[in-house]
Amino acid sequence: MGNATLNGNNSQCSDCNSQGVHFTMTHFEIIFMVSTRVKTGFTTGHVSGGIVLSNQPTCAGGEALAFFYIALIKEQISDKRTSLIET
């Protein structure tokens, strides 16, 4: 899949801008993030690789990112490849 890079820059979200929200992750990191966040929801916090999640949909396209993560984890489940996620 390669790297997926998403930049957050929303003039209506000063908190995100001041924190320099930036998403750079590999496919494995995305899946790992989903597996560790799917039960608790998409809240502000740091996970592996220095990835930052935002609980504000207007920040860094948080809502779109959430749907992207959910789609990826559903793909893993439907393909019965969840064993690829190492803990």
N, C-alpha and C positions, 0 to 999 in steps of 0.2 A: 504494500500500500504506500510505502514511503512516509514522509513526514507531512503532517497537517499543521499549518500555521494559521492562527486566527488572531487578529489584533483588535483590541478594544479601544475605541476612541469615540466617546459620545459626549458632546458638549453639555448635555442635560444630566450628566452623571459625573459630577466633580470628584466623588469618592473614587470611582474607578480610574479616572484620569490621573489623580494624584498618586494612586498606588501603582500606576504603570502596568495595568493588567495586560498580560501577554500570554498567549497560548502557543506553545511549541511542543509537540509530542509525537511519539511514534505510535503505530497501531497497537503495540503491546501496552504502552503506557495508557492509551485511551481505555483499552479493555480492563486493565488493572484498576484504573480510576473508577470505571463503572462498577466493577465488582466490589469496590470498597465503599461506594457512595450510594448504591442503588437503594439500600434500605433506609438511609438517613436523609435522603433528598439532596438536592444540589445547594449546598450552603457554602458560605465563604470559608475557605480553609486551604491549607497547603497539603498536597499529597506528593507522591513520588515524582521526581523530575522537576520539582519546583512549580508544579501546575497549580494555578489558582482558580477556584470555582467561585462564582458570584451568585448570591441569592436574589439579585435584582435583574429582572429580565431585560432591562434597558442597558445593562452594563455588559459590554463585550459580547452582545448577542447571546446573553445567557440562556434565554428560552430556546433559541435555535440550537445552541450547543447541547442543551439537555435532551432535545429530541434526537440529536445526532448520536449521543452516547447510548440512549435507550435503543435506538435502531441497531447499533452495533452489538449490544449485549443480547438482544433478541435473536440476532443472526447467530451468535455463538450458541445460544440455547437450542434453536431450531436445528442447527447442524450437529448438535450433541458434541461440540468441541470445547466444552467448558473446562475440560482437563488441561487445555492449553494455558489456563490461568494458574500460574504457580503462586503459592502463598509462602 
